[in-house]
Amino acid sequence: MSQTESFSIIGEETMPDHVYRIIQVAGSSGKSIEDAIQNAVGRASRTLRQVGWFEVVETRGHVEDGKVAHYQVTLKVGFTLDDDD
């Protein structure tokens, strides 16, 4: 997938023709994978305008004393580029 790409159909739903920029971010949490995703998306949304989607590309964690101590996820995050108008 390229850095910018136009999507018009996802499944059966029609989407407007937007061009997206795709970046990767990593989020972490001591609580859960879901919290790690929320942390990453929330932080990206504070910096970027028009965040529209994410894809989890990697999940990993840290183990201490035989138990999961920390979760980390790497996400691709897509946001719509501003129009030139």
N, CA, C and O atoms as a Tinker XYZ file with bonds, in Angstrom:
   340  protein
     1  N      0.845000   -1.172000    0.000000    73     2
     2  CA     0.000000    0.000000    0.000000    64     1     3
     3  C      0.888000    1.231000    0.000000    63     2     4     5
     4  O      1.889000    1.273000    0.714000    81     3
     5  N      0.535000    2.230000   -0.787000    73     3     6
     6  CA     1.361000    3.430000   -0.895000    64     5     7
     7  C      1.061000    4.401000    0.242000    63     6     8     9
     8  O      0.087000    4.230000    0.976000    81     7
     9  N      1.906000    5.421000    0.381000    73     7    10
    10  CA     1.712000    6.429000    1.419000    64     9    11
    11  C      0.406000    7.193000    1.249000    63    10    12    13
    12  O     -0.231000    7.551000    2.240000    81    11
    13  N     -0.001000    7.446000    0.016000    73    11    14
    14  CA    -1.288000    8.082000   -0.237000    64    13    15
    15  C     -2.061000    7.189000   -1.181000    63    14    16    17
    16  O     -1.504000    6.641000   -2.132000    81    15
    17  N     -3.342000    7.047000   -0.914000    73    15    18
    18  CA    -4.141000    6.154000   -1.725000    64    17    19
    19  C     -5.584000    6.618000   -1.681000    63    18    20    21
    20  O     -6.064000    7.078000   -0.645000    81    19
    21  N     -6.269000    6.499000   -2.796000    73    19    22
    22  CA    -7.671000    6.870000   -2.866000    64    21    23
    23  C     -8.514000    5.615000   -2.748000    63    22    24    25
    24  O     -8.275000    4.637000   -3.455000    81    23
    25  N     -9.495000    5.634000   -1.863000    73    23    26
    26  CA   -10.393000    4.514000   -1.669000    64    25    27
    27  C    -11.780000    4.934000   -2.106000    63    26    28    29
    28  O    -12.213000    6.043000   -1.792000    81    27
    29  N    -12.493000    4.068000   -2.829000    73    27    30
    30  CA   -13.857000    4.415000   -3.183000    64    29    31
    31  C    -14.866000    3.409000   -2.663000    63    30    32    33
    32  O    -16.016000    3.777000   -2.427000    81    31
    33  N    -14.480000    2.151000   -2.474000    73    31    34
    34  CA   -15.423000    1.170000   -1.951000    64    33    35
    35  C    -14.714000    0.306000   -0.917000    63    34    36    37
    36  O    -13.618000   -0.195000   -1.165000    81    35
    37  N    -15.334000    0.136000    0.227000    73    35    38
    38  CA   -14.861000   -0.794000    1.237000    64    37    39
    39  C    -16.017000   -1.758000    1.464000    63    38    40    41
    40  O    -17.073000   -1.354000    1.950000    81    39
    41  N    -15.830000   -3.011000    1.121000    73    39    42
    42  CA   -16.923000   -3.974000    1.209000    64    41    43
    43  C    -18.024000   -3.546000    0.263000    63    42    44    45
    44  O    -17.785000   -3.350000   -0.929000    81    43
    45  N    -19.216000   -3.401000    0.784000    73    43    46
    46  CA   -20.365000   -2.986000   -0.014000    64    45    47
    47  C    -20.633000   -1.488000    0.104000    63    46    48    49
    48  O    -21.422000   -0.940000   -0.666000    81    47
    49  N    -19.986000   -0.821000    1.056000    73    47    50
    50  CA   -20.263000    0.585000    1.302000    64    49    51
    51  C    -19.429000    1.473000    0.393000    63    50    52    53
    52  O    -18.248000    1.206000    0.170000    81    51
    53  N    -20.041000    2.529000   -0.132000    73    51    54
    54  CA   -19.321000    3.496000   -0.944000    64    53    55
    55  C    -18.754000    4.570000   -0.019000    63    54    56    57
    56  O    -19.436000    5.046000    0.890000    81    55
    57  N    -17.511000    4.941000   -0.261000    73    55    58
    58  CA   -16.845000    5.984000    0.500000    64    57    59
    59  C    -16.498000    7.120000   -0.437000    63    58    60    61
    60  O    -16.214000    6.892000   -1.613000    81    59
    61  N    -16.519000    8.346000    0.073000    73    59    62
    62  CA   -16.071000    9.460000   -0.780000    64    61    63
    63  C    -14.623000    9.231000   -1.212000    63    62    64    65
    64  O    -13.856000    8.562000   -0.520000    81    63
    65  N    -14.264000    9.791000   -2.358000    73    63    66
    66  CA   -12.888000    9.663000   -2.842000    64    65    67
    67  C    -11.996000   10.638000   -2.093000    63    66    68    69
    68  O    -11.918000   11.813000   -2.449000    81    67
    69  N    -11.331000   10.158000   -1.067000    73    67    70
    70  CA   -10.391000   10.952000   -0.284000    64    69    71
    71  C     -8.998000   10.411000   -0.521000    63    70    72    73
    72  O     -8.826000    9.259000   -0.919000    81    71
    73  N     -8.025000   11.233000   -0.278000    73    71    74
    74  CA    -6.639000   10.795000   -0.291000    64    73    75
    75  C     -6.178000   10.810000    1.157000    63    74    76    77
    76  O     -6.366000   11.792000    1.875000    81    75
    77  N     -5.574000    9.709000    1.573000    73    75    78
    78  CA    -5.147000    9.558000    2.949000    64    77    79
    79  C     -3.635000    9.526000    3.046000    63    78    80    81
    80  O     -2.949000    9.040000    2.146000    81    79
    81  N     -3.133000   10.042000    4.129000    73    79    82
    82  CA    -1.731000    9.876000    4.501000    64    81    83
    83  C     -1.724000    8.774000    5.551000    63    82    84    85
    84  O     -2.595000    8.742000    6.419000    81    83
    85  N     -0.759000    7.881000    5.482000    73    83    86
    86  CA    -0.687000    6.761000    6.413000    64    85    87
    87  C      0.618000    6.860000    7.195000    63    86    88    89
    88  O      1.700000    6.981000    6.621000    81    87
    89  N      0.489000    6.806000    8.524000    73    87    90
    90  CA     1.665000    6.814000    9.386000    64    89    91
    91  C      1.591000    5.599000   10.309000    63    90    92    93
    92  O      0.547000    4.957000   10.420000    81    91
    93  N      2.686000    5.296000   10.955000    73    91    94
    94  CA     2.683000    4.241000   11.962000    64    93    95
    95  C      2.948000    4.848000   13.327000    63    94    96    97
    96  O      3.806000    5.715000   13.487000    81    95
    97  N      2.188000    4.370000   14.310000    73    95    98
    98  CA     2.385000    4.779000   15.698000    64    97    99
    99  C      2.345000    3.530000   16.569000    63    98   100   101
   100  O      1.781000    2.507000   16.181000    81    99
   101  N      2.944000    3.622000   17.736000    73    99   102
   102  CA     2.893000    2.519000   18.698000    64   101   103
   103  C      2.252000    3.032000   19.971000    63   102   104   105
   104  O      2.570000    4.122000   20.446000    81   103
   105  N      1.348000    2.238000   20.517000    73   103   106
   106  CA     0.706000    2.568000   21.784000    64   105   107
   107  C      0.967000    1.465000   22.778000    63   106   108   109
   108  O      1.170000    0.308000   22.409000    81   107
   109  N      0.958000    1.838000   24.059000    73   107   110
   110  CA     1.208000    0.827000   25.075000    64   109   111
   111  C      0.263000    1.010000   26.250000    63   110   112   113
   112  O     -0.315000    2.079000   26.447000    81   111
   113  N      0.118000   -0.062000   27.030000    73   111   114
   114  CA    -0.732000   -0.042000   28.211000    64   113   115
   115  C     -0.333000   -1.192000   29.122000    63   114   116   117
   116  O      0.058000   -2.260000   28.652000    81   115
   117  N     -0.431000   -0.975000   30.391000    73   115   118
   118  CA    -0.230000   -2.050000   31.360000    64   117   119
   119  C     -1.511000   -2.808000   31.614000    63   118   120   121
   120  O     -1.513000   -3.804000   32.338000    81   119
   121  N     -2.615000   -2.343000   31.020000    73   119   122
   122  CA    -3.938000   -2.901000   31.300000    64   121   123
   123  C     -4.424000   -3.896000   30.237000    63   122   124   125
   124  O     -4.815000   -5.014000   30.570000    81   123
   125  N     -4.400000   -3.483000   28.929000    73   123   126
   126  CA    -4.950000   -4.347000   27.882000    64   125   127
   127  C     -4.509000   -3.888000   26.495000    63   126   128   129
   128  O     -4.012000   -2.777000   26.311000    81   127
   129  N     -4.707000   -4.786000   25.522000    73   127   130
   130  CA    -4.442000   -4.435000   24.126000    64   129   131
   131  C     -5.375000   -3.316000   23.687000    63   130   132   133
   132  O     -4.955000   -2.389000   22.995000    81   131
   133  N     -6.640000   -3.401000   24.086000    73   131   134
   134  CA    -7.609000   -2.369000   23.713000    64   133   135
   135  C     -7.188000   -0.997000   24.228000    63   134   136   137
   136  O     -7.307000   -0.001000   23.515000    81   135
   137  N     -6.697000   -0.943000   25.462000    73   135   138
   138  CA    -6.220000    0.338000   26.004000    64   137   139
   139  C     -4.997000    0.840000   25.244000    63   138   140   141
   140  O     -4.845000    2.043000   25.036000    81   139
   141  N     -4.127000   -0.076000   24.832000    73   139   142
   142  CA    -2.959000    0.327000   24.046000    64   141   143
   143  C     -3.398000    0.933000   22.717000    63   142   144   145
   144  O     -2.818000    1.922000   22.268000    81   143
   145  N     -4.422000    0.348000   22.078000    73   143   146
   146  CA    -4.969000    0.903000   20.836000    64   145   147
   147  C     -5.574000    2.274000   21.100000    63   146   148   149
   148  O     -5.299000    3.223000   20.365000    81   147
   149  N     -6.391000    2.390000   22.136000    73   147   150
   150  CA    -7.020000    3.680000   22.472000    64   149   151
   151  C     -5.961000    4.747000   22.744000    63   150   152   153
   152  O     -6.115000    5.889000   22.313000    81   151
   153  N     -4.895000    4.390000   23.449000    73   151   154
   154  CA    -3.821000    5.349000   23.735000    64   153   155
   155  C     -3.168000    5.839000   22.445000    63   154   156   157
   156  O     -2.918000    7.034000   22.286000    81   155
   157  N     -2.894000    4.920000   21.530000    73   155   158
   158  CA    -2.244000    5.297000   20.263000    64   157   159
   159  C     -3.163000    6.161000   19.403000    63   158   160   161
   160  O     -2.739000    7.197000   18.891000    81   159
   161  N     -4.419000    5.743000   19.240000    73   159   162
   162  CA    -5.366000    6.507000   18.415000    64   161   163
   163  C     -5.664000    7.863000   19.049000    63   162   164   165
   164  O     -5.732000    8.875000   18.352000    81   163
   165  N     -5.840000    7.883000   20.351000    73   163   166
   166  CA    -6.115000    9.145000   21.046000    64   165   167
   167  C     -4.982000   10.144000   20.898000    63   166   168   169
   168  O     -5.216000   11.329000   20.659000    81   167
   169  N     -3.765000    9.668000   21.039000    73   167   170
   170  CA    -2.608000   10.559000   20.912000    64   169   171
   171  C     -2.450000   11.048000   19.480000    63   170   172   173
   172  O     -2.185000   12.229000   19.256000    81   171
   173  N     -2.609000   10.157000   18.509000    73   171   174
   174  CA    -2.511000   10.556000   17.102000    64   173   175
   175  C     -3.588000   11.580000   16.766000    63   174   176   177
   176  O     -3.332000   12.519000   16.011000    81   175
   177  N     -4.780000   11.414000   17.312000    73   175   178
   178  CA    -5.898000   12.332000   17.031000    64   177   179
   179  C     -5.680000   13.721000   17.624000    63   178   180   181
   180  O     -6.243000   14.698000   17.130000    81   179
   181  N     -4.880000   13.818000   18.663000    73   179   182
   182  CA    -4.585000   15.141000   19.228000    64   181   183
   183  C     -3.603000   15.915000   18.354000    63   182   184   185
   184  O     -3.570000   17.145000   18.398000    81   183
   185  N     -2.811000   15.209000   17.566000    73   183   186
   186  CA    -1.806000   15.837000   16.718000    64   185   187
   187  C     -2.281000   16.005000   15.278000    63   186   188   189
   188  O     -1.975000   17.008000   14.633000    81   187
   189  N     -3.022000   15.030000   14.778000    73   187   190
   190  CA    -3.439000   15.002000   13.374000    64   189   191
   191  C     -4.918000   15.355000   13.244000    63   190   192   193
   192  O     -5.729000   15.008000   14.102000    81   191
   193  N     -5.257000   16.051000   12.153000    73   191   194
   194  CA    -6.668000   16.326000   11.861000    64   193   195
   195  C     -7.221000   15.204000   10.995000    63   194   196   197
   196  O     -6.493000   14.597000   10.209000    81   195
   197  N     -8.497000   14.937000   11.142000    73   195   198
   198  CA    -9.245000   14.042000   10.270000    64   197   199
   199  C     -8.724000   12.610000   10.264000    63   198   200   201
   200  O     -8.639000   11.982000    9.209000    81   199
   201  N     -8.371000   12.088000   11.452000    73   199   202
   202  CA    -8.007000   10.671000   11.549000    64   201   203
   203  C     -9.259000    9.862000   11.237000    63   202   204   205
   204  O    -10.309000   10.072000   11.845000    81   203
   205  N     -9.146000    8.931000   10.280000    73   203   206
   206  CA   -10.328000    8.215000    9.837000    64   205   207
   207  C    -10.314000    6.720000   10.079000    63   206   208   209
   208  O    -11.376000    6.098000   10.108000    81   207
   209  N     -9.149000    6.127000   10.254000    73   207   210
   210  CA    -9.102000    4.679000   10.428000    64   209   211
   211  C     -7.755000    4.255000   10.989000    63   210   212   213
   212  O     -6.791000    5.020000   10.992000    81   211
   213  N     -7.716000    3.012000   11.463000    73   211   214
   214  CA    -6.455000    2.426000   11.913000    64   213   215
   215  C     -6.454000    0.939000   11.581000    63   214   216   217
   216  O     -7.500000    0.328000   11.364000    81   215
   217  N     -5.260000    0.382000   11.549000    73   215   218
   218  CA    -5.066000   -1.054000   11.338000    64   217   219
   219  C     -3.970000   -1.514000   12.289000    63   218   220   221
   220  O     -2.876000   -0.949000   12.297000    81   219
   221  N     -4.253000   -2.523000   13.080000    73   219   222
   222  CA    -3.231000   -3.085000   13.969000    64   221   223
   223  C     -2.306000   -3.954000   13.111000    63   222   224   225
   224  O     -2.751000   -4.913000   12.481000    81   223
   225  N     -1.027000   -3.610000   13.095000    73   223   226
   226  CA    -0.069000   -4.363000   12.278000    64   225   227
   227  C      0.853000   -5.246000   13.123000    63   226   228   229
   228  O      1.490000   -6.160000   12.599000    81   227
   229  N      0.923000   -4.976000   14.408000    73   227   230
   230  CA     1.761000   -5.792000   15.278000    64   229   231
   231  C      1.260000   -5.683000   16.710000    63   230   232   233
   232  O      0.873000   -4.607000   17.167000    81   231
   233  N      1.271000   -6.796000   17.403000    73   231   234
   234  CA     0.910000   -6.833000   18.821000    64   233   235
   235  C      2.028000   -7.567000   19.552000    63   234   236   237
   236  O      2.474000   -8.631000   19.121000    81   235
   237  N      2.463000   -6.999000   20.635000    73   235   238
   238  CA     3.483000   -7.666000   21.430000    64   237   239
   239  C      3.339000   -7.235000   22.878000    63   238   240   241
   240  O      2.516000   -6.377000   23.195000    81   239
   241  N      4.126000   -7.819000   23.747000    73   239   242
   242  CA     4.032000   -7.484000   25.164000    64   241   243
   243  C      5.300000   -7.845000   25.906000    63   242   244   245
   244  O      6.250000   -8.402000   25.356000    81   243
   245  N      5.267000   -7.508000   27.154000    73   243   246
   246  CA     6.399000   -7.742000   28.045000    64   245   247
   247  C      5.921000   -8.665000   29.166000    63   246   248   249
   248  O      4.844000   -8.470000   29.729000    81   247
   249  N      6.735000   -9.667000   29.480000    73   247   250
   250  CA     6.379000  -10.640000   30.515000    64   249   251
   251  C      7.320000  -10.472000   31.698000    63   250   252   253
   252  O      8.536000  -10.363000   31.541000    81   251
   253  N      6.721000  -10.453000   32.895000    73   251   254
   254  CA     7.497000  -10.427000   34.143000    64   253   255
   255  C      6.936000  -11.487000   35.074000    63   254   256   257
   256  O      5.723000  -11.567000   35.267000    81   255
   257  N      7.793000  -12.285000   35.639000    73   255   258
   258  CA     7.391000  -13.345000   36.582000    64   257   259
   259  C      6.293000  -14.234000   36.019000    63   258   260   261
   260  O      5.374000  -14.628000   36.737000    81   259
   261  N      6.393000  -14.549000   34.726000    73   259   262
   262  CA     5.441000  -15.452000   34.107000    64   261   263
   263  C      4.081000  -14.856000   33.807000    63   262   264   265
   264  O      3.156000  -15.585000   33.447000    81   263
   265  N      3.937000  -13.537000   33.947000    73   263   266
   266  CA     2.659000  -12.865000   33.690000    64   265   267
   267  C      2.860000  -11.702000   32.733000    63   266   268   269
   268  O      3.934000  -11.103000   32.672000    81   267
   269  N      1.801000  -11.394000   31.985000    73   267   270
   270  CA     1.855000  -10.243000   31.070000    64   269   271
   271  C      1.926000   -8.978000   31.911000    63   270   272   273
   272  O      1.059000   -8.722000   32.747000    81   271
   273  N      2.967000   -8.193000   31.681000    73   271   274
   274  CA     3.165000   -6.960000   32.439000    64   273   275
   275  C      2.809000   -5.722000   31.621000    63   274   276   277
   276  O      2.458000   -4.683000   32.182000    81   275
   277  N      2.901000   -5.832000   30.293000    73   275   278
   278  CA     2.698000   -4.658000   29.451000    64   277   279
   279  C      2.312000   -5.091000   28.044000    63   278   280   281
   280  O      2.825000   -6.087000   27.536000    81   279
   281  N      1.415000   -4.350000   27.418000    73   279   282
   282  CA     0.984000   -4.608000   26.043000    64   281   283
   283  C      1.471000   -3.467000   25.155000    63   282   284   285
   284  O      1.492000   -2.310000   25.577000    81   283
   285  N      1.859000   -3.793000   23.931000    73   283   286
   286  CA     2.220000   -2.774000   22.954000    64   285   287
   287  C      1.647000   -3.164000   21.599000    63   286   288   289
   288  O      1.725000   -4.323000   21.190000    81   287
   289  N      1.070000   -2.186000   20.909000    73   287   290
   290  CA     0.541000   -2.408000   19.564000    64   289   291
   291  C      1.156000   -1.381000   18.623000    63   290   292   293
   292  O      1.386000   -0.231000   18.997000    81   291
   293  N      1.413000   -1.812000   17.407000    73   291   294
   294  CA     1.835000   -0.900000   16.346000    64   293   295
   295  C      0.662000   -0.781000   15.391000    63   294   296   297
   296  O      0.099000   -1.784000   14.950000    81   295
   297  N      0.296000    0.460000   15.074000    73   295   298
   298  CA    -0.855000    0.732000   14.227000    64   297   299
   299  C     -0.447000    1.510000   12.992000    63   298   300   301
   300  O      0.454000    2.347000   13.043000    81   299
   301  N     -1.115000    1.229000   11.879000    73   299   302
   302  CA    -1.130000    2.154000   10.752000    64   301   303
   303  C     -2.336000    3.046000   11.004000    63   302   304   305
   304  O     -3.425000    2.552000   11.295000    81   303
   305  N     -2.149000    4.339000   10.896000    73   303   306
   306  CA    -3.225000    5.302000   11.108000    64   305   307
   307  C     -3.383000    6.111000    9.831000    63   306   308   309
   308  O     -2.409000    6.651000    9.307000    81   307
   309  N     -4.605000    6.193000    9.334000    73   307   310
   310  CA    -4.882000    6.963000    8.126000    64   309   311
   311  C     -5.648000    8.227000    8.449000    63   310   312   313
   312  O     -6.607000    8.206000    9.220000    81   311
   313  N     -5.221000    9.325000    7.858000    73   311   314
   314  CA    -5.942000   10.584000    8.032000    64   313   315
   315  C     -6.078000   11.264000    6.686000    63   314   316   317
   316  O     -5.197000   11.166000    5.832000    81   315
   317  N     -7.207000   11.965000    6.506000    73   315   318
   318  CA    -7.510000   12.622000    5.240000    64   317   319
   319  C     -6.649000   13.854000    5.081000    63   318   320   321
   320  O     -6.534000   14.664000    6.001000    81   319
   321  N     -6.044000   13.997000    3.913000    73   319   322
   322  CA    -5.265000   15.197000    3.622000    64   321   323
   323  C     -6.217000   16.359000    3.368000    63   322   324   325
   324  O     -7.281000   16.180000    2.775000    81   323
   325  N     -5.832000   17.546000    3.817000    73   323   326
   326  CA    -6.651000   18.734000    3.600000    64   325   327
   327  C     -6.790000   19.019000    2.118000    63   326   328   329
   328  O     -5.869000   18.774000    1.338000    81   327
   329  N     -7.960000   19.543000    1.731000    73   327   330
   330  CA    -8.162000   19.968000    0.343000    64   329   331
   331  C     -7.309000   21.185000    0.053000    63   330   332   333
   332  O     -6.911000   21.910000    0.965000    81   331
   333  N     -7.029000   21.408000   -1.238000    73   331   334
   334  CA    -6.202000   22.549000   -1.645000    64   333   335
   335  C     -6.968000   23.865000   -1.661000    63   334   336   337
   336  O     -6.362000   24.923000   -1.835000    81   335
   337  N     -8.310000   23.823000   -1.481000    73   335   338
   338  CA    -9.089000   25.069000   -1.591000    64   337   339
   339  C     -8.714000   26.053000   -0.535000    63   338   340
   340  O     -9.272000   27.149000   -0.486000    81   339
